[in-house]
């Protein structure tokens, strides 16, 4: 049977809506939650938490089911990462790279988190051009600041003569800065040179790195070397190539002929999510209500013994 994880610590920065979202998800999954807000949203979080506490008590639940750390002192984060003497079972960070990196480095309890969303779209030799153009522009430009935004475009060398220039044109016309390798720059003079630092970079902006690769193996190798195991997509009409990509790319979310912007719990039919997890913990990908539970094996017998 599924059982709650216990007490979940949520450390977040500036978005006060996380207070209600996180508390609601934890409560629905049977967990207690300790919230630690950033200084920018603390007063809003305090008001929201007070309202939630009133509702919890009115429903006959313990008021302690939802708690807000009453300070924005950064030392409070350290105490939470230490587990508060065994009081916290899981930590979920919601914020920028520095916060997530600190949590993953210092936490003494399990963590649901991803550090970066270095997401790729690979346009295979058998890709449909119209589909590839639509997916690439959406994956990069729909919302550039989300973790599922594509940061690197890989184009198969076999497809490049027909597909590369139109893809670059579509991105540039959509307002995206393109940084590319020599083969990419040769296809469009507006492309800026890509540096080695661009391949593993999460731009979170209207910027994309583009590289021409020598086939499926090279694309998978590039993603394995520079990706963050978040979300990666292949565009192709070759089903065998797609299945190989989906099997071999070790990311929390892999897609065939779809935008990386679908990396979202709501889009997965899970309802609200508390974040994306890229680790090896039992939850990987969007973390919703079901992922905020663990397993317990209940065995009912009638006197059986093992020989």
N, C-alpha and C positions, 0 to 999 in steps of 0.2 A: 504494500500500500504506500501511497505518497504521504509524507508528513512534512510539516514546516521545517525550515532550516533552523529556526530559533530566533535570535535577535540579529537584525541586520543593521549595520552602520552605514549611513549614506553621507558622504562628504561631497558637498557641491559648492559652486562658487556664486554665480550672479543671477541665476534664473529662479525667481520665487515660485514659478509653477511646478518646479521639481518637488517642492514641499508637499503639495497635494497629490501629485502623480505617484511619488515614491511611497507616501504614507498609505494611499489607497491600494496600491499593488501589494505592499507588504501585509496590510490588514486582510485583504481578500485571500491571500495565500496562507493566512494563519500565523504570520510572523509578527513579532514586535519590532519596532524600528526606532533607532536613535538618529536624529537628523542633525547635521552640523552645517549651517549655512555660511556663505561668504558674507563679508561686511556689507557689500552693496545691497544685498537682498535680505539682510537679517531682520529688519523691522517688519517687512512684508511677511517673511516666513513666520515671525512671532505671532502676527495677527492670524494668519492661516492656521497655524498649529493650535492656537487657542480655540478657534472655531471647531477644528477637528476633535479636539479633546472634549468639548461640550457634546458633540455628536456621539462620540465613543461612550461617554458616561451615560447619556440618554438611552443608548442602545443596550445598556447593561454589561458593557465590556470594561476591562480595567483601564483607568486613565493612563497608566504607564505604558499602554500598548503603543502610544505615539509620543515620543519625547523629542524636544529640541534642545540641543546644547546651548545653555544661556550665555554664551560668550563667543566672540569672534577671534579670540586670542589663538594664534597659530599653535600654541602649546597643546590646545585641546585636540588638534589633529593627531599629534604624537601619542596622546593617551589612548585615542580611539584605535590607532594603528597597532598599539600594544594589546588590544583586546579588552581594555578596562577590567583587568583581573579575571578574565574568563567570561565577562558579561556579553561580549560581542562574538558572534559566530562567523559572520561574513561581512566583508567591507565592499561597498560599491562606490567608486569615485565618479563624479560627474563634473567635468571641468576641463581645463586646458592641459597641455602636455606636461607642464611642470608639476601640476597637482597629481596627475596619474602616475608620472614617473616616481614621485616621492612615495605614493601609496604602494606601488609595486616593489619598491626597494625596501621600505621600512616595515611593511605590514607583517604582523606575526599571526595573522589569521588568514583564511582563504580570501581571494579577491576576484570579483567579477569585473573585468575591465579590458579595454584595448588602449594601447599607448598611442597609436597612429592609424589612420586609414589611408594607407598608400595603395589605392585601388587601381587596377589595370583593366583596360579593354584591349583584347587581342583580335584584330581583324584578320581572319584566316584566308588562305588562298581561295577558298570556295565561298567566300562571303558574298551576299547580295549587296550591291553598292548602296541602293536606296535605304535598305535596312541599316546598314553599317553607319551611314551618315546620320540617320535619325537617332540611333542608339548612342553614338559617340557624342553628338552635341547635347543630348539630354543628360547623359552620364556626367558630363563635365559642367554644363551651364545651367541646368535646372535650378540647383542651389549649390553654389561653389563652396560654401562654408560648412557643409555637413560631412560627416565621416565617410559616407558612401559615395562621395563625389570622386569621379575618376581623376587620377593625377598623372597617369601615364597611358599613352596610346602606343600599342605595338602593331605594326603593319607587316604582314608577311611579304617577303621580297617578291614572291611570285605574283602577289596581288598589287604590289606597289605601282607598276606602270599605269594601271587603270584606276586604282582607288586612292592612292596617296594624295595627289593634287586636289581632287574634289573634297576629300576629308579635311585637308588643311584649309581650303577656301571656306568651307562651311564653319569651321571653328573660328577663323579670323573674322568672318563676317558677323558671327555671333558675339564678337567682342572679346575673344580669348587670345591671350598672348601665347604663341607657340615657340617652344625651345626644342630644337631637334639635332639629331646626329647629321653627319655630312650628307647621307642619302636623302634625308628629309629636307635639308636646306637646299639641296639641288632641285627639289621639286617646287619650291616657292621661295622667292628672294625675301619675303617678309618674315621668314622664320629666323629666330635668333639662335645662336649656337647654344647647345646644351652642354653643361659641365657634368663631371662625375657626381657632383653633389645634387644634381637635379633628379637623378633616377630614384633615390630612396626618399625624396622629399614630399611631404604633405603640404601642398601649397595653400589649400583652403582659400583659394582666390581664382580669378579668371586666368589661370596660367596652366599649361599642360606640357609635359615632356613627351616627345614623339621619337620613336626609334623603329627602324626597319630591321626585321629579324629574319634569319634563315630557317623558317619553318616552325612547326609545332614544338619540337624539342627545344629550340632556342628560345621560344616565347616562354615556355614553362621554366626553363633554366633562369631566365631573366626575372620572372616573377618570384621564383624561389630565393634568388639572391637579394633582390631589392624590395620585395613586398613586405607587408606587415601581417599577412594571414587574416585580413579583414574580408574583402570582397573583390572578386576578380571574374571577368566575363570573357567569353569567346563569341564571336559573330561568325557563323559559318552555316552552309547548307549541307556540309559533310557530317552526317550523324556519327560516323565512327571517330572522326577527329574530335567532335564535341564530347563524346563519351570519354575519350582518352584524357582530354583536358579536365573534365569534371572529376575524373578519378585521380589524376596525378597532382593537380594543384591543391596544395595543403592550406586552404583558407576556410574560415568559418562559413563563408557564403560563396558559392560558385554558381555562375549563371551561363546559360546558353541562349543566345539571341534575345537578351534583355538588358536593360540599363542597370548599372550598379546602384542607381538611386533607389532601387527597390529594397535596399538593405535597411529594413525597418520592421519592427514587430507588428505594427498595424497593417502593413502591406502583406505580411505573412499570415494574416488572419488570426493573430494572437491577441489582438486588442492593444492596450497600452504596453509599453516596455520601459524598463528601468535603465537600459543601455545595451551595448553590444559587447559580447565577451569573445576574445580571440585565444584564450588560453586552453589548457587541457582539463580544466575543471569540468564537472558534469554538464554544465551549461555552456554552450558555444553558439555564437550568433546572437540574435535578439533575445534578451532576457525578460520574459514576461511572467505571468502568474505561475504557470506550470514549472518554469525554471527556478522559481524561488522556493521549491520544495525539494526534498531528497527522498530516499527510499528506506522503507522499513519492511522487513520480511516477517509476516505473522503466520505462525504454524499452529494449527489446531489439531490435536490428536485425540485418540481414544485409548491411550495406554501403550502405544507402539514403542518398541525399543529396537535399536539397530544391532543386528547380529555382528 
